[in-house]
Amino acid sequence: MPTPSQDERGTITLTIGSRLELLSMVHALIEGIARQFEIDDETSGSLMIAVIEAGTNAIQHGNAFAEDKTVTFEFQVSPGDVRVRVDDHGRGFDPAKVEDPTDPSNLLDPSGRGLYLMKSLMDEVKFDIRSDHGTTVRLRKARPVSAR
């Protein structure tokens, strides 16, 4: 069973196989991080949806469910924000070519909603197509300043 690890800089890393059911481990990890770092419900809820969506895309579209490929999630939590990196080993894609799901001609198309969701929930979403044939998705969510 994959287990999360934490390095000396505090980065929490979890690598899972290309199976959608393993995303439950990512879900549990986000819940644990939210508790550990006292992340508010709205921020942790947004993170949950966006990170699970990025993981789903990595498994389904990136790795195409290949048993020999993995998806790695890295979480960095600071007082100001939460940064998440999701790496797959697929062929990569051009996010500019993904149709806008809010366009009336795409309203009935079930695909393309995940990127839209990630962009609406996160403060920053970046896609890097790596030379080793994979995609890195970088998500950043600002943390509200606590009223202490």
Residue frames as a rotation matrix with the C-alpha (Angstrom) as fourth column:
MET 1
0.582 0.813 0.000 0.00
0.813 -0.582 0.000 0.00
0.000 0.000 -1.000 0.00
PRO 2
-0.160 -0.654 0.739 1.48
0.533 -0.688 -0.493 3.41
0.831 0.315 0.458 -0.92
THR 3
0.433 0.263 -0.862 2.14
0.884 -0.312 0.349 5.64
-0.177 -0.913 -0.367 2.06
PRO 4
0.865 -0.104 0.491 2.80
0.084 -0.934 -0.347 9.37
0.495 0.341 -0.799 2.13
SER 5
0.109 -0.868 -0.485 6.27
0.993 0.121 0.007 10.62
0.052 -0.482 0.874 3.06
GLN 6
0.990 0.144 0.001 7.52
0.143 -0.984 0.105 13.99
0.016 -0.104 -0.994 4.23
ASP 7
0.246 -0.959 0.138 10.95
0.725 0.088 -0.683 15.41
0.643 0.268 0.717 3.42
GLU 8
-0.376 -0.524 -0.764 13.12
0.915 -0.340 -0.216 17.84
-0.147 -0.780 0.608 5.40
ARG 9
-0.973 0.058 0.223 11.45
0.010 -0.957 0.291 20.83
0.230 0.285 0.930 3.70
GLY 10
-0.602 0.791 0.109 8.03
-0.255 -0.061 -0.965 19.64
-0.757 -0.608 0.238 4.82
THR 11
-0.349 0.472 -0.810 6.87
-0.922 -0.016 0.388 18.53
0.170 0.882 0.440 1.36
ILE 12
-0.162 0.414 0.896 4.38
-0.397 0.804 -0.443 15.68
-0.903 -0.428 0.034 1.69
THR 13
-0.474 -0.116 -0.873 4.54
-0.878 0.143 0.458 13.20
0.072 0.983 -0.170 -1.21
LEU 14
0.007 0.490 0.872 2.28
-0.269 0.841 -0.470 10.31
-0.963 -0.231 0.138 -2.17
THR 15
-0.615 -0.196 -0.764 2.73
-0.789 0.128 0.601 8.14
-0.020 0.972 -0.233 -5.27
ILE 16
0.048 0.716 0.696 -0.10
-0.378 0.658 -0.651 5.87
-0.924 -0.232 0.303 -6.38
GLY 17
-0.745 -0.192 0.639 -0.68
0.424 0.603 0.676 3.48
-0.515 0.774 -0.368 -9.27
SER 18
-0.894 0.367 -0.257 -2.92
-0.441 -0.626 0.643 4.37
0.075 0.688 0.721 -12.22
ARG 19
-0.548 0.776 -0.313 -6.18
0.678 0.631 0.378 3.13
0.490 -0.005 -0.871 -10.66
LEU 20
-0.215 0.543 0.812 -9.05
-0.175 -0.839 0.515 5.49
0.961 -0.031 0.276 -9.86
GLU 21
0.718 0.554 -0.421 -9.87
0.279 0.325 0.904 3.66
0.637 -0.766 0.079 -6.61
LEU 22
-0.071 -0.829 -0.555 -6.45
0.972 0.068 -0.226 4.68
0.225 -0.555 0.801 -5.23
LEU 23
-0.393 -0.006 0.920 -7.63
0.109 -0.993 0.041 8.31
0.913 0.116 0.391 -5.26
SER 24
0.748 0.649 -0.140 -9.34
0.178 0.007 0.984 7.49
0.640 -0.760 -0.111 -1.94
MET 25
0.253 -0.754 -0.607 -5.83
0.967 0.171 0.190 7.57
-0.039 -0.635 0.772 -0.44
VAL 26
-0.677 -0.432 0.596 -5.31
0.522 -0.853 -0.026 11.08
0.519 0.293 0.803 -1.84
HIS 27
0.212 0.869 0.447 -8.68
-0.007 -0.456 0.890 12.08
0.977 -0.192 -0.090 -0.39
ALA 28
0.791 0.065 -0.609 -7.64
0.564 0.312 0.765 10.77
0.239 -0.948 0.210 3.05
LEU 29
-0.240 -0.959 -0.149 -4.25
0.969 -0.228 -0.096 12.51
0.058 -0.167 0.984 2.78
ILE 30
-0.490 0.128 0.862 -5.89
0.189 -0.950 0.248 15.88
0.851 0.284 0.442 2.00
GLU 31
0.649 0.760 0.037 -8.22
0.069 -0.107 0.992 15.43
0.758 -0.641 -0.122 4.99
GLY 32
0.528 -0.533 -0.661 -5.19
0.849 0.329 0.413 14.69
-0.003 -0.780 0.626 7.19
ILE 33
-0.560 -0.745 0.363 -3.25
0.763 -0.634 -0.125 17.70
0.323 0.207 0.923 5.87
ALA 34
-0.060 0.635 0.770 -6.29
0.035 -0.769 0.638 19.94
0.998 0.065 0.024 6.42
ARG 35
0.871 0.360 -0.334 -6.49
0.304 0.140 0.942 18.78
0.386 -0.922 0.013 10.06
GLN 36
0.220 -0.894 -0.390 -2.73
0.974 0.182 0.133 18.95
-0.048 -0.410 0.911 10.69
PHE 37
-0.752 -0.598 0.279 -2.36
0.637 -0.768 0.071 22.47
0.172 0.231 0.958 9.28
GLU 38
-0.292 0.743 -0.603 -5.79
0.552 -0.383 -0.740 23.73
-0.781 -0.549 -0.298 10.42
ILE 39
-0.998 0.018 0.064 -6.88
0.049 -0.460 0.887 24.57
0.046 0.888 0.458 6.88
ASP 40
-0.492 0.869 -0.044 -10.39
-0.584 -0.368 -0.723 26.01
-0.645 -0.330 0.689 6.77
ASP 41
-0.077 0.578 0.813 -13.26
0.267 0.797 -0.541 23.98
-0.961 0.176 -0.215 5.28
GLU 42
0.831 0.431 -0.352 -13.70
-0.180 -0.390 -0.903 26.12
-0.526 0.814 -0.247 2.17
THR 43
0.155 -0.869 -0.470 -10.01
-0.980 -0.196 0.040 25.93
-0.127 0.455 -0.882 1.25
SER 44
-0.653 -0.430 0.623 -9.76
-0.420 0.891 0.174 22.20
-0.630 -0.148 -0.763 1.98
GLY 45
0.267 0.828 0.493 -12.98
0.187 0.457 -0.869 21.52
-0.945 0.324 -0.033 0.03
SER 46
0.790 -0.042 -0.612 -11.62
-0.555 -0.473 -0.684 23.39
-0.260 0.880 -0.397 -2.99
LEU 47
-0.278 -0.959 -0.046 -8.32
-0.935 0.260 0.241 21.54
-0.219 0.110 -0.969 -2.70
MET 48
-0.329 0.212 0.920 -10.13
-0.127 0.956 -0.266 18.21
-0.936 -0.205 -0.288 -2.45
ILE 49
0.698 0.693 0.178 -12.13
0.106 0.146 -0.984 18.74
-0.708 0.706 0.029 -5.65
ALA 50
0.709 -0.437 -0.553 -9.25
-0.703 -0.499 -0.506 20.24
-0.055 0.748 -0.661 -7.68
VAL 51
-0.337 -0.915 0.223 -6.59
-0.889 0.387 0.243 17.71
-0.309 -0.116 -0.944 -6.61
ILE 52
-0.167 0.361 0.918 -8.88
0.045 0.933 -0.358 14.68
-0.985 -0.019 -0.172 -7.09
GLU 53
0.863 0.485 -0.140 -9.80
-0.072 -0.156 -0.985 16.08
-0.499 0.861 -0.100 -10.52
ALA 54
0.322 -0.836 -0.445 -6.11
-0.947 -0.279 -0.161 16.51
0.011 0.473 -0.881 -11.43
GLY 55
-0.518 -0.505 0.691 -5.46
-0.585 0.798 0.145 12.96
-0.624 -0.329 -0.708 -10.20
THR 56
0.321 0.732 0.601 -8.39
0.123 0.597 -0.793 11.58
-0.939 0.329 0.102 -12.18
ASN 57
0.877 -0.040 -0.478 -7.10
-0.456 -0.378 -0.805 13.30
-0.148 0.925 -0.350 -15.33
ALA 58
-0.081 -0.996 -0.023 -3.56
-0.985 0.076 0.158 12.00
-0.155 0.036 -0.987 -14.68
ILE 59
-0.441 -0.029 0.897 -4.77
-0.225 0.971 -0.079 8.41
-0.869 -0.236 -0.435 -14.30
GLN 60
0.402 0.782 0.476 -7.39
0.310 0.373 -0.874 8.43
-0.861 0.499 -0.092 -17.07
HIS 61
0.995 0.058 -0.081 -5.96
-0.047 -0.441 -0.896 10.75
-0.087 0.895 -0.437 -19.72
GLY 62
0.370 -0.928 -0.036 -2.28
-0.925 -0.372 0.084 10.97
-0.092 0.002 -0.996 -18.82
ASN 63
-0.569 -0.671 0.476 -1.35
-0.676 0.711 0.194 7.42
-0.469 -0.212 -0.858 -17.91
ALA 64
-0.089 0.651 -0.754 -4.36
-0.870 0.317 0.377 5.86
0.484 0.690 0.539 -19.69
PHE 65
0.743 0.451 0.494 -4.73
-0.665 0.575 0.477 3.43
-0.069 -0.683 0.727 -16.73
ALA 66
0.332 -0.682 -0.651 -1.32
-0.307 0.574 -0.759 1.85
0.892 0.452 -0.019 -17.55
GLU 67
0.949 0.108 -0.297 -0.35
0.204 0.509 0.836 -0.51
0.242 -0.854 0.461 -14.72
ASP 68
0.186 -0.966 -0.179 3.35
0.971 0.209 -0.117 0.34
0.151 -0.152 0.977 -15.05
LYS 69
-0.409 -0.293 0.864 2.78
0.296 -0.939 -0.178 4.10
0.863 0.183 0.471 -14.62
THR 70
-0.254 0.254 -0.933 2.27
0.964 -0.010 -0.265 6.11
-0.076 -0.967 -0.243 -11.45
VAL 71
0.355 0.340 0.871 0.87
0.280 -0.927 0.248 9.46
0.892 0.156 -0.425 -10.39
THR 72
-0.422 -0.576 -0.700 2.75
0.873 -0.051 -0.485 11.49
0.243 -0.816 0.524 -7.77
PHE 73
0.641 0.634 0.432 1.15
0.375 -0.750 0.544 14.13
0.670 -0.187 -0.719 -5.57
GLU 74
-0.503 -0.783 -0.366 3.29
0.780 -0.230 -0.582 16.67
0.371 -0.578 0.727 -3.69
PHE 75
0.660 0.739 0.135 1.82
0.547 -0.596 0.587 19.02
0.514 -0.314 -0.798 -1.11
GLN 76
-0.635 -0.767 -0.095 3.57
0.649 -0.463 -0.603 22.09
0.419 -0.445 0.792 0.30
VAL 77
0.538 0.840 -0.073 1.69
0.706 -0.402 0.583 23.97
0.461 -0.365 -0.809 2.99
SER 78
-0.731 -0.679 0.063 2.77
0.539 -0.632 -0.557 27.41
0.418 -0.374 0.828 4.17
PRO 79
-0.539 0.557 -0.632 0.95
0.487 -0.406 -0.773 30.01
-0.687 -0.724 -0.052 6.26
GLY 80
-0.510 0.283 -0.812 0.03
-0.521 -0.853 0.030 31.87
-0.684 0.439 0.582 3.04
ASP 81
0.196 0.582 -0.789 -0.98
-0.979 0.168 -0.120 29.09
0.063 0.795 0.603 0.67
VAL 82
0.219 -0.110 0.970 -1.14
-0.125 0.982 0.140 25.43
-0.968 -0.152 0.201 -0.24
ARG 83
0.003 -0.293 -0.956 0.73
-0.992 -0.123 0.034 24.27
-0.128 0.948 -0.291 -3.34
VAL 84
0.363 0.169 0.916 0.08
-0.136 0.982 -0.128 20.91
-0.922 -0.078 0.379 -4.95
ARG 85
-0.309 -0.487 -0.817 2.00
-0.934 -0.006 0.357 19.28
-0.179 0.873 -0.453 -7.78
VAL 86
0.489 0.486 0.724 0.53
-0.243 0.873 -0.422 16.30
-0.838 0.030 0.545 -9.66
ASP 87
-0.338 -0.709 -0.619 2.82
-0.873 -0.009 0.487 14.38
-0.351 0.705 -0.616 -12.04
ASP 88
0.708 0.463 0.532 1.82
-0.206 0.857 -0.472 11.70
-0.675 0.225 0.703 -14.54
HIS 89
-0.410 -0.896 0.170 3.76
-0.171 0.259 0.951 9.82
-0.896 0.361 -0.259 -17.20
GLY 90
0.443 0.690 0.573 1.45
0.513 0.329 -0.793 10.21
-0.735 0.645 -0.209 -20.18
ARG 91
-0.030 -0.412 0.911 1.92
0.996 -0.093 -0.009 11.85
0.088 0.907 0.413 -23.56
GLY 92
-0.750 -0.159 -0.642 1.02
0.320 -0.937 -0.141 15.31
-0.580 -0.311 0.753 -22.29
PHE 93
0.091 0.827 0.555 -1.64
0.996 -0.068 -0.063 17.57
-0.015 0.559 -0.829 -23.73
ASP 94
-0.840 -0.272 0.469 -2.28
0.338 -0.939 0.060 21.15
0.425 0.209 0.881 -24.73
PRO 95
-0.515 0.681 -0.520 -4.67
0.668 -0.061 -0.742 22.75
-0.537 -0.730 -0.423 -22.22
ALA 96
-0.625 0.258 -0.737 -5.46
-0.437 -0.898 0.056 25.46
-0.648 0.357 0.673 -24.77
LYS 97
-0.812 0.293 -0.505 -7.06
-0.398 0.355 0.846 22.80
0.427 0.888 -0.171 -26.99
VAL 98
-0.736 0.609 -0.295 -9.56
0.671 0.596 -0.441 21.73
-0.092 -0.523 -0.847 -24.33
GLU 99
-0.344 0.696 0.630 -12.94
0.384 -0.509 0.771 23.19
0.857 0.507 -0.092 -25.20
ASP 100
-0.893 0.136 0.429 -14.59
-0.416 -0.616 -0.669 25.66
0.173 -0.776 0.607 -22.80
PRO 101
-0.763 0.620 -0.182 -17.41
0.635 0.772 -0.032 23.70
0.121 -0.140 -0.983 -21.10
THR 102
-0.328 0.671 -0.665 -19.39
0.353 -0.566 -0.745 26.94
-0.876 -0.479 -0.051 -20.55
ASP 103
-0.842 0.048 -0.538 -19.61
-0.497 -0.461 0.736 27.59
-0.213 0.886 0.412 -24.29
PRO 104
0.080 0.988 0.128 -23.22
-0.820 0.139 -0.555 26.85
-0.567 -0.061 0.822 -25.35
SER 105
0.393 0.069 -0.917 -22.03
-0.784 0.546 -0.295 24.39
0.480 0.835 0.269 -28.01
ASN 106
-0.511 -0.686 -0.518 -20.25
-0.259 0.698 -0.668 22.31
0.819 -0.207 -0.535 -25.31
LEU 107
-0.250 0.418 0.873 -22.88
-0.956 -0.249 -0.155 22.30
0.152 -0.874 0.462 -22.57
LEU 108
0.776 0.620 0.116 -23.88
-0.629 0.773 0.081 18.68
-0.039 -0.135 0.990 -23.23
ASP 109
0.332 -0.752 -0.569 -20.30
-0.159 0.550 -0.820 17.42
0.930 0.363 0.063 -23.59
PRO 110
0.972 0.126 -0.198 -19.30
0.158 0.273 0.949 15.63
0.174 -0.954 0.245 -20.36
SER 111
0.236 -0.954 -0.183 -15.57
0.972 0.235 0.026 16.17
0.018 -0.184 0.983 -20.87
GLY 112
-0.272 -0.482 0.833 -13.56
0.510 -0.806 -0.300 19.32
0.816 0.344 0.465 -20.26
ARG 113
0.693 0.633 0.345 -15.27
0.036 -0.508 0.861 20.20
0.720 -0.584 -0.375 -16.99
GLY 114
0.634 -0.470 -0.615 -12.35
0.774 0.392 0.498 19.17
0.007 -0.791 0.612 -14.78
LEU 115
-0.461 -0.849 0.260 -9.94
0.846 -0.508 -0.159 21.83
0.267 0.147 0.952 -16.00
TYR 116
-0.128 0.531 0.838 -12.67
0.048 -0.840 0.540 24.44
0.991 0.109 0.082 -15.72
LEU 117
0.840 0.459 -0.290 -13.39
0.252 0.145 0.957 23.30
0.481 -0.877 0.006 -12.15
MET 118
0.194 -0.858 -0.476 -9.71
0.980 0.150 0.130 23.39
-0.040 -0.492 0.870 -11.18
LYS 119
-0.615 -0.464 0.638 -9.31
0.574 -0.818 -0.042 26.90
0.541 0.340 0.769 -12.59
SER 120
0.148 0.736 0.661 -12.42
-0.094 -0.654 0.750 28.17
0.985 -0.173 -0.027 -10.81
LEU 121
0.897 0.252 -0.364 -11.49
0.289 0.287 0.913 26.66
0.335 -0.924 0.185 -7.43
MET 122
0.235 -0.909 -0.345 -7.74
0.941 0.124 0.314 27.40
-0.242 -0.399 0.885 -7.35
ASP 123
0.642 -0.111 -0.759 -5.90
-0.032 -0.993 0.118 30.72
-0.766 -0.051 -0.641 -7.37
GLU 124
-0.008 -0.697 -0.717 -3.36
-0.953 -0.212 0.218 29.36
-0.304 0.685 -0.663 -9.83
VAL 125
0.634 0.141 0.760 -3.33
0.059 0.971 -0.230 26.37
-0.771 0.191 0.608 -12.20
LYS 126
0.144 -0.657 -0.740 -0.33
-0.940 -0.324 0.104 25.65
-0.308 0.681 -0.664 -14.43
PHE 127
0.902 0.102 0.419 0.41
0.031 0.954 -0.298 22.78
-0.430 0.282 0.858 -16.78
ASP 128
0.043 -0.927 -0.373 3.95
-0.893 -0.203 0.401 21.77
-0.447 0.316 -0.837 -17.72
ILE 129
0.980 0.123 -0.154 4.56
-0.185 0.845 -0.502 19.16
0.068 0.521 0.851 -20.38
ARG 130
0.421 -0.866 0.271 7.80
-0.506 0.024 0.862 17.47
-0.753 -0.500 -0.428 -19.33
SER 131
-0.015 -0.544 -0.839 10.50
-0.994 0.099 -0.046 16.12
0.108 0.833 -0.542 -21.64
ASP 132
-0.908 -0.307 0.285 10.17
-0.358 0.922 -0.145 12.65
-0.219 -0.234 -0.947 -20.05
HIS 133
-0.598 0.759 -0.256 6.66
-0.087 0.256 0.963 12.46
0.796 0.598 -0.087 -21.52
GLY 134
-0.325 0.591 -0.738 4.45
0.939 0.294 -0.178 13.46
0.111 -0.752 -0.650 -18.70
THR 135
0.094 0.431 0.897 2.37
0.182 -0.894 0.411 16.32
0.979 0.124 -0.162 -17.46
THR 136
-0.709 -0.218 -0.671 2.90
0.702 -0.122 -0.702 18.28
0.071 -0.968 0.240 -14.26
VAL 137
0.255 0.807 0.534 -0.12
0.422 -0.589 0.689 20.14
0.870 0.050 -0.491 -12.94
ARG 138
-0.810 -0.491 -0.320 0.64
0.522 -0.355 -0.776 22.84
0.268 -0.796 0.543 -10.37
LEU 139
0.284 0.943 0.171 -2.21
0.541 -0.305 0.783 24.05
0.791 -0.130 -0.597 -8.19
ARG 140
-0.854 -0.500 -0.145 -2.02
0.399 -0.449 -0.800 26.89
0.334 -0.741 0.583 -5.69
LYS 141
0.310 0.948 0.069 -4.68
0.551 -0.238 0.800 27.98
0.775 -0.210 -0.597 -3.23
ALA 142
-0.518 -0.439 0.734 -4.22
-0.267 -0.732 -0.626 30.99
0.812 -0.521 0.262 -0.96
ARG 143
-0.314 0.390 -0.866 -5.06
0.865 0.493 -0.091 30.46
0.391 -0.777 -0.492 2.70
PRO 144
0.547 0.540 0.639 -7.24
0.209 -0.828 0.521 33.05
0.810 -0.151 -0.566 4.39
VAL 145
-0.583 -0.717 0.382 -5.47
-0.172 -0.351 -0.921 35.07
0.794 -0.603 0.082 7.08
SER 146
-0.164 0.522 -0.837 -6.59
0.822 0.542 0.177 33.77
0.546 -0.658 -0.518 10.45
ALA 147
0.329 0.435 0.838 -8.41
-0.033 -0.882 0.470 36.24
0.944 -0.182 -0.276 12.71
ARG 148
0.407 -0.213 -0.889 -6.14
0.861 0.414 0.295 35.66
0.305 -0.885 0.352 15.71
